[in-house]
């Protein structure tokens, strides 16, 4: 993970993964593990919500934008 900001209704994550991993598998694993961690830390979530995350996600690549530009954008989100 290179950078992270958690917003009230979404998360900005700047990360690097090998090109051999499918994005869908990366997102599935991230959502599964964070859901388990949150339910472990906050047991009341187990009975209140059938699912913590939706199946949707947005993924963009840094092909034409520098890593510094992406980090600057995420840092700007932290101030909001």
DSSP file (Angstrom, degrees, kcal/mol; ACC not computed):
  #  RESIDUE AA STRUCTURE BP1 BP2  ACC     N-H-->O    O-->H-N    N-H-->O    O-->H-N    TCO  KAPPA ALPHA  PHI   PSI    X-CA   Y-CA   Z-CA
    1    1 A X              0   0    0      0, 0.0    14,-0.2     0, 0.0     3,-0.1   0.000 360.0 360.0 360.0 130.2    0.0    0.0    0.0
    2    2 A X        -     0   0    0     12,-3.1     2,-0.3     1,-0.4    13,-0.2   0.774 360.0 -10.8 -97.9 -32.6    1.4    3.4   -1.0
    3    3 A X  E     -A   14   0A   0     11,-1.8    11,-2.8     2,-0.0    -1,-0.4  -0.975  58.6-170.4-164.1 156.3   -1.3    5.6    0.4
    4    4 A X  E     +A   13   0A   0     -2,-0.3     2,-0.3     9,-0.2     9,-0.2  -0.990   6.8 179.5-153.1 139.3   -4.8    5.4    1.9
    5    5 A X  E     -A   12   0A   0      7,-2.3     7,-3.0    -2,-0.3     2,-0.6  -0.973  17.4-148.9-141.3 132.6   -7.6    7.7    2.9
    6    6 A X  E     -A   11   0A   0     -2,-0.3     5,-0.2     5,-0.2     2,-0.2  -0.890  15.8-171.1-104.1 121.3  -10.9    6.6    4.4
    7    7 A X        -     0   0    0      3,-3.0     3,-0.2    -2,-0.6    71,-0.0  -0.594  39.9-100.0-102.3 167.3  -13.9    8.8    3.6
    8    8 A X  S    S+     0   0    0      1,-0.2     3,-0.1    -2,-0.2    -1,-0.1   0.832 119.9  17.9 -58.4 -32.1  -17.4    8.4    5.1
    9    9 A X  S    S+     0   0    0      1,-0.1     2,-0.3     0, 0.0    -1,-0.2   0.350 130.4  17.2-125.4   6.8  -18.8    6.5    2.1
   10   10 A X        -     0   0    0     -3,-0.2    -3,-3.0     2,-0.0     2,-0.4  -0.977  63.2-123.4-164.8 173.8  -15.7    5.3    0.2
   11   11 A X  E     -A    6   0A   0     -2,-0.3     2,-0.6    -5,-0.2    -5,-0.2  -0.984   8.3-149.6-130.2 137.5  -12.0    4.6    0.4
   12   12 A X  E     +A    5   0A   0     -7,-3.0    -7,-2.3    -2,-0.4     2,-0.4  -0.948  23.7 178.6-103.2 122.1   -9.1    5.9   -1.7
   13   13 A X  E     -A    4   0A   0     -2,-0.6     2,-0.6    -9,-0.2    -9,-0.2  -0.990  16.0-166.5-127.8 125.0   -6.3    3.3   -1.9
   14   14 A X  E     +A    3   0A   0    -11,-2.8   -12,-3.1    -2,-0.4   -11,-1.8  -0.948  31.6 149.7-109.8 112.7   -3.1    3.8   -3.9
   15   15 A X        -     0   0    0     -2,-0.6     2,-0.4   -14,-0.2    -2,-0.0  -0.910  40.0-133.5-142.3 164.2   -1.3    0.5   -4.2
   16   16 A X        +     0   0    0     -2,-0.3     2,-0.3     0, 0.0    -2,-0.0  -0.988  25.5 174.1-124.5 130.6    0.9   -1.5   -6.4
   17   17 A X        -     0   0    0     -2,-0.4     6,-0.0     4,-0.1     2,-0.0  -0.942  39.4 -93.5-132.1 153.6    0.3   -5.1   -7.4
   18   18 A X    >   -     0   0    0     -2,-0.3     3,-1.8     1,-0.1     0, 0.0  -0.372  34.3-122.2 -63.6 145.4    2.0   -7.5   -9.8
   19   19 A X  T 3  S+     0   0    0      1,-0.3    -1,-0.1    -2,-0.0     4,-0.1   0.593 106.8  72.7 -66.6  -8.2    0.4   -7.6  -13.2
   20   20 A X  T 3  S+     0   0    0      2,-0.1     2,-0.4     0, 0.0    -1,-0.3   0.622  81.7  85.3 -81.0 -12.4   -0.2  -11.3  -12.8
   21   21 A X  S <  S-     0   0    0     -3,-1.8     2,-0.3     4,-0.0    -4,-0.1  -0.753  81.7-125.0 -92.7 135.3   -3.0  -10.7  -10.3
   22   22 A X     >  -     0   0    0     -2,-0.4     4,-2.1     1,-0.1     3,-0.4  -0.587  13.3-133.2 -76.3 136.9   -6.5  -10.1  -11.5
   23   23 A X  H  > S+     0   0    0     -2,-0.3     4,-2.8     1,-0.2     5,-0.3   0.887 106.3  57.1 -56.5 -41.3   -8.0   -6.8  -10.2
   24   24 A X  H  > S+     0   0    0      1,-0.2     4,-2.2     2,-0.2    -1,-0.2   0.884 108.1  46.8 -61.0 -38.1  -11.3   -8.6   -9.3
   25   25 A X  H  > S+     0   0    0     -3,-0.4     4,-2.4     2,-0.2    -1,-0.2   0.883 111.0  51.7 -70.4 -38.7   -9.3  -11.1   -7.1
   26   26 A X  H  X S+     0   0    0     -4,-2.1     4,-2.5     2,-0.2    -2,-0.2   0.950 113.5  44.1 -61.1 -48.9   -7.4   -8.2   -5.4
   27   27 A X  H  X S+     0   0    0     -4,-2.8     4,-2.7     2,-0.2     5,-0.3   0.903 112.0  53.0 -65.3 -41.4  -10.6   -6.4   -4.7
   28   28 A X  H  X S+     0   0    0     -4,-2.2     4,-2.5    -5,-0.3    -1,-0.2   0.937 112.9  44.2 -58.2 -47.2  -12.4   -9.5   -3.5
   29   29 A X  H  X S+     0   0    0     -4,-2.4     4,-2.6     2,-0.2     5,-0.3   0.892 113.2  50.5 -67.6 -40.2   -9.6  -10.3   -1.1
   30   30 A X  H  X S+     0   0    0     -4,-2.5     4,-2.4    -5,-0.2     5,-0.2   0.940 114.7  43.4 -62.2 -46.8   -9.3   -6.7    0.2
   31   31 A X  H  X S+     0   0    0     -4,-2.7     4,-2.1     2,-0.2    -2,-0.2   0.901 114.8  49.8 -67.1 -40.5  -13.0   -6.5    0.9
   32   32 A X  H  X S+     0   0    0     -4,-2.5     4,-2.2    -5,-0.3    -2,-0.2   0.945 114.0  43.9 -63.3 -48.6  -13.2   -9.9    2.4
   33   33 A X  H  X S+     0   0    0     -4,-2.6     4,-2.3     1,-0.2    -2,-0.2   0.898 114.8  47.8 -68.4 -39.8  -10.3   -9.3    4.8
   34   34 A X  H  X S+     0   0    0     -4,-2.4     4,-2.7    -5,-0.3    -1,-0.2   0.880 110.8  52.7 -68.9 -34.9  -11.4   -5.8    5.8
   35   35 A X  H  X S+     0   0    0     -4,-2.1     4,-2.5    -5,-0.2     5,-0.2   0.931 110.9  46.8 -62.6 -45.7  -14.9   -7.1    6.4
   36   36 A X  H  X S+     0   0    0     -4,-2.2     4,-1.8     2,-0.2    -2,-0.2   0.914 113.5  48.8 -62.3 -43.0  -13.6   -9.9    8.7
   37   37 A X  H  X S+     0   0    0     -4,-2.3     4,-2.4     2,-0.2    -2,-0.2   0.924 112.6  47.2 -63.6 -44.9  -11.3   -7.4   10.6
   38   38 A X  H  X S+     0   0    0     -4,-2.7     4,-2.8     1,-0.2     7,-0.2   0.905 112.7  48.4 -65.1 -41.9  -14.1   -4.9   11.1
   39   39 A X  H  < S+     0   0    0     -4,-2.5     7,-0.2     2,-0.2    -1,-0.2   0.826 112.0  50.5 -68.3 -30.1  -16.6   -7.5   12.3
   40   40 A X  H  < S+     0   0    0     -4,-1.8     3,-0.4    -5,-0.2    -2,-0.2   0.911 116.6  40.0 -70.7 -42.6  -13.9   -8.9   14.7
   41   41 A X  H  < S+     0   0    0     -4,-2.4     2,-0.4     1,-0.3    -2,-0.2   0.831 127.4  34.0 -75.2 -33.0  -13.2   -5.5   16.1
   42   42 A X    ><  -     0   0    0     -4,-2.8     3,-2.3    -5,-0.2     4,-0.3  -0.737  68.8-178.9-125.1  81.6  -16.9   -4.4   16.1
   43   43 A X  T >> S+     0   0    0     -2,-0.4     3,-1.7    -3,-0.4     4,-0.5   0.742  75.4  71.4 -56.1 -27.3  -19.0   -7.5   16.9
   44   44 A X  H 3> S+     0   0    0      1,-0.3     4,-1.0     2,-0.2     3,-0.4   0.720  86.0  68.5 -64.5 -17.9  -22.2   -5.6   16.7
   45   45 A X  H <> S+     0   0    0     -3,-2.3     4,-1.6     1,-0.2    -1,-0.3   0.745  85.3  71.3 -70.1 -22.5  -21.7   -5.3   12.9
   46   46 A X  H <4 S+     0   0    0     -3,-1.7    -1,-0.2    -4,-0.3    -2,-0.2   0.898 107.7  31.2 -61.7 -41.7  -22.3   -9.1   12.6
   47   47 A X  H  < S+     0   0    0     -4,-0.5    -1,-0.2    -3,-0.4    -2,-0.2   0.688 118.0  53.9 -93.0 -18.3  -26.0   -8.9   13.3
   48   48 A X  H  < S+     0   0    0     -4,-1.0     2,-0.5     1,-0.2    -2,-0.2   0.857 108.2  38.7 -86.7 -36.7  -26.8   -5.5   11.9
   49   49 A X     <  -     0   0    0     -4,-1.6    -1,-0.2     1,-0.1     3,-0.1  -0.952  55.4-157.1-123.5 129.5  -25.5   -5.7    8.4
   50   50 A X  S    S+     0   0    0     -2,-0.5     2,-0.3     1,-0.2    -1,-0.1   0.826  90.4  12.1 -69.7 -28.8  -25.6   -8.7    6.0
   51   51 A X        -     0   0    0      1,-0.1    -1,-0.2   -16,-0.0     3,-0.0  -0.990  56.3-158.8-148.9 137.3  -22.7   -7.2    4.0
   52   52 A X  S    S+     0   0    0     -2,-0.3     2,-0.3    -3,-0.1    -1,-0.1   0.811  81.7  39.9 -84.5 -31.1  -20.2   -4.4    4.8
   53   53 A X  S    S-     0   0    0    -22,-0.1     2,-0.1     2,-0.0    -1,-0.1  -0.865  75.0-130.2-119.5 150.0  -19.2   -3.8    1.2
   54   54 A X        -     0   0    0     -2,-0.3    -2,-0.0     2,-0.2   -23,-0.0  -0.442  30.5-114.6 -82.5 170.5  -21.0   -3.7   -2.1
   55   55 A X  S    S+     0   0    0     -2,-0.1     2,-0.1     2,-0.0    -1,-0.1   0.602  87.0  97.8 -81.2 -10.2  -19.6   -5.7   -5.0
   56   56 A X        +     0   0    0      2,-0.0     2,-0.3     0, 0.0    -2,-0.2  -0.405  43.8 156.8 -81.7 155.8  -18.8   -2.5   -6.9
   57   57 A X        -     0   0    0     -2,-0.1     2,-0.4     2,-0.0    -2,-0.0  -0.963  32.2-131.8-164.9 160.7  -15.5   -0.8   -7.1
   58   58 A X        -     0   0    0     -2,-0.3     2,-0.4     2,-0.0    -2,-0.0  -0.986  21.4-175.2-120.8 133.5  -13.5    1.6   -9.3
   59   59 A X        -     0   0    0     -2,-0.4     2,-0.3     2,-0.0    -2,-0.0  -0.997   1.8-178.6-128.7 131.5  -10.0    0.9  -10.3
   60   60 A X        -     0   0    0     -2,-0.4     2,-0.3     2,-0.0    -2,-0.0  -0.925  18.4-133.9-124.1 153.7   -7.8    3.3  -12.3
   61   61 A X        -     0   0    0     -2,-0.3     3,-0.3     1,-0.0     4,-0.0  -0.694  13.1-131.1-104.4 161.2   -4.2    2.8  -13.5
   62   62 A X        +     0   0    0     -2,-0.3     3,-0.3     1,-0.2     5,-0.1  -0.078  63.3 127.6 -99.1  32.9   -1.4    5.2  -13.2
   63   63 A X  S    S+     0   0    0      1,-0.2    -1,-0.2     3,-0.1    -3,-0.0   0.890  84.0  19.2 -59.2 -45.1   -0.3    4.9  -16.8
   64   64 A X  S    S+     0   0    0     -3,-0.3     2,-0.4     2,-0.1    -1,-0.2   0.291 117.8  70.9-111.9   9.4   -0.3    8.5  -17.8
   65   65 A X  S    S-     0   0    0     -3,-0.3     2,-0.1    -4,-0.0     5,-0.0  -0.971  80.7-118.0-127.6 140.4   -0.1   10.1  -14.4
   66   66 A X     >  -     0   0    0     -2,-0.4     4,-1.8     1,-0.1     3,-0.2  -0.350  22.3-118.2 -75.1 158.0    2.9   10.1  -12.0
   67   67 A X  H  > S+     0   0    0      1,-0.2     4,-2.6     2,-0.2     5,-0.2   0.855 116.1  58.6 -61.2 -35.1    2.8    8.5   -8.6
   68   68 A X  H  > S+     0   0    0      1,-0.2     4,-2.3     2,-0.2    -1,-0.2   0.890 103.9  51.0 -62.8 -39.3    3.4   11.9   -7.1
   69   69 A X  H  > S+     0   0    0      2,-0.2     4,-2.1    -3,-0.2    -1,-0.2   0.908 111.3  47.4 -64.4 -42.5    0.3   13.3   -8.7
   70   70 A X  H  X S+     0   0    0     -4,-1.8     4,-2.5     2,-0.2    -2,-0.2   0.929 112.5  48.7 -65.5 -45.4   -1.8   10.4   -7.4
   71   71 A X  H  X S+     0   0    0     -4,-2.6     4,-2.8     1,-0.2    -2,-0.2   0.900 110.2  52.1 -61.9 -40.2   -0.4   10.8   -3.9
   72   72 A X  H  X S+     0   0    0     -4,-2.3     4,-2.1     2,-0.2    -1,-0.2   0.916 109.5  49.7 -62.0 -43.1   -1.0   14.5   -4.0
   73   73 A X  H  X S+     0   0    0     -4,-2.1     4,-1.5     2,-0.2    -2,-0.2   0.933 112.7  46.2 -60.4 -47.0   -4.7   13.9   -4.9
   74   74 A X  H  X S+     0   0    0     -4,-2.5     4,-1.2     1,-0.2    -2,-0.2   0.903 110.8  52.8 -65.1 -40.4   -5.1   11.4   -2.1
   75   75 A X  H  X S+     0   0    0     -4,-2.8     4,-0.7     1,-0.2     3,-0.3   0.874 106.2  54.1 -62.4 -36.4   -3.4   13.8    0.4
   76   76 A X  H >< S+     0   0    0     -4,-2.1     3,-0.6     1,-0.2     4,-0.3   0.842 103.8  56.4 -65.1 -32.6   -5.9   16.5   -0.7
   77   77 A X  H >< S+     0   0    0     -4,-1.5     3,-1.3     1,-0.2    -1,-0.2   0.806  96.5  64.5 -68.4 -29.0   -8.8   14.1    0.1
   78   78 A X  H 3< S+     0   0    0     -4,-1.2    -1,-0.2    -3,-0.3    -2,-0.2   0.812  96.8  56.9 -64.5 -29.5   -7.5   13.8    3.6
   79   79 A X  T <<        0   0    0     -4,-0.7    -1,-0.3    -3,-0.6    -2,-0.2   0.571 360.0 360.0 -78.7  -8.3   -8.1   17.4    4.3
   80   80 A X    <         0   0    0     -3,-1.3    -1,-0.2    -4,-0.3    -2,-0.2   0.452 360.0 360.0 -89.5 360.0  -11.8   17.2    3.4
